[in-house]
Amino acid sequence: MSRLLPALLLLGLACRGGRSGEVLLTYFNGEFGVSVGYPANFTGNEDRKDGIWYRYFLGPGQGPERRPGLAVTLLVGPLAGSLDDYAEAYLAGQGAPVSREVERSGFKGREYEYTSGDAATRYRLILIPDAPRVYGLYAQGPAPSWEAQRGILDRIAATLALERPKLYRLAKDDAFGLSIGIPPSWRESRRFASRDTLLLQFQSPPLAMEGGGQTVHASLAVTVEPAPEPDDLDAYYDATLKKLGDAFKVLSHEPWSAGRGYVDVMMVESAVSESRIKRFFAVRGSRAYSISLEAREDVFPRVQRWADFIASSFTAR
């Protein structure tokens, strides 16, 4: 099965998408464990101020003068008091807010929608607590076009997720003694089982967009196969590298303490692209397990921590 794995993974790295303003790409931050979707035609950058981390997403300009349109900010900061206390820094001097309870990833928070004092700008603020931090999504845009952009803003707001592996949905196979948490935004794309082997494959949400409407994804493969020698991690690791061949270059090799195994970062080139793989190896008795996240070389740095999150939820017997 290991010999087939690269080809299977490469199939999921790019898919046909839609227009850039309609497709939501996913931004993932492994430092704070948070993700959010944003339109492919938005630009982004980040900053830190006064102990708060910000990731800015700015929509295209509007009208003949290309005036600033919708702007959305993902933020993470310390939470010392209540959510209403935290929100007051944004609400002070503005119109009376409409406030309601919201929930993301099992965490309950609050959403505030309000208008500037001069009625020129509309705002939407979502705050989700997970002590000692607060996770926020802050949107603002011109009042005249706010309602027209509500649909895309609703879609962005719905994707805000606190990435907590213990809350991921479990992909399980009792026959192979396997359980692993998969983020809600990832979908299962393939499942194959024989008498003594198992392959589970998952595809990430869109992570980047190419010309022609192609969306770029990462692919995750979880495999179970007979171990060359019972409880012998090195024998399985050496046999896997031999199967993969010289096309796979090991860039780093470290212990995987949580899984009592190894974790490698690899490079592989195809005729059309170069990709990186983060692969975890483990052996339990007579079974060998691997977890491999593959992404195009330019996308891999943004998502490799996601592999750590997923692998941390792995259990086998």
MOSUL-V335046 format. One record per pair of residues at least 24 apart in sequence whose ideal C-beta (glycine too) atoms are under 6 Angstrom apart, sorted by sequence separation. I is the first residue (numbers start at 1). J is the second residue. If there is no record, write none. Layout:
# MOSUL-V335046
I_J / I_J
This chain:
# MOSUL-V335046
93_117 / 104_128 / 122_146 / 199_223 / 256_280 / 276_300 / 52_77 / 87_112 / 173_198 / 237_262 / 198_224 / 278_304 / 51_78 / 83_110 / 289_316 / 197_225 / 233_261 / 171_200 / 278_307 / 196_226 / 280_311 / 130_162 / 284_316 / 90_125 / 36_74 / 180_222 / 32_76 / 83_127 / 237_281 / 178_224 / 236_283 / 86_134 / 176_224 / 79_129 / 233_283 / 236_288 / 79_133 / 258_312 / 79_134 / 107_162 / 230_285 / 259_314 / 104_160 / 105_161 / 227_283 / 230_286 / 76_133 / 77_134 / 105_162 / 76_135 / 227_286 / 227_287 / 75_136 / 106_167 / 227_288 / 74_137 / 224_287 / 225_288 / 73_138 / 224_289 / 72_139 / 223_290 / 71_140 / 222_291 / 70_141 / 221_292 / 220_293 / 218_293 / 219_294 / 218_295 / 70_149 / 216_296 / 216_299 / 72_156 / 218_303 / 208_299 / 207_299 / 34_135 / 37_156 / 37_159 / 36_159 / 36_160 / 35_161 / 34_162 / 35_163 / 33_163 / 181_313 / 180_313 / 180_314 / 179_315 / 178_316 / 177_316 / 177_317 / 165_309 / 168_313 / 163_309 / 165_312 / 165_313 / 40_209 / 26_205 / 25_206 / 26_207 / 23_206 / 12_203 / 1_197 / 17_213 / 17_215 / 14_214 / 15_215 / 14_216 / 13_217 / 12_217 / 12_219 / 9_219 / 9_221 / 5_221 / 1_223 / 1_225 / 2_240 / 3_243 / 2_243 / 28_303 / 30_305 / 28_306 / 13_296 / 9_294
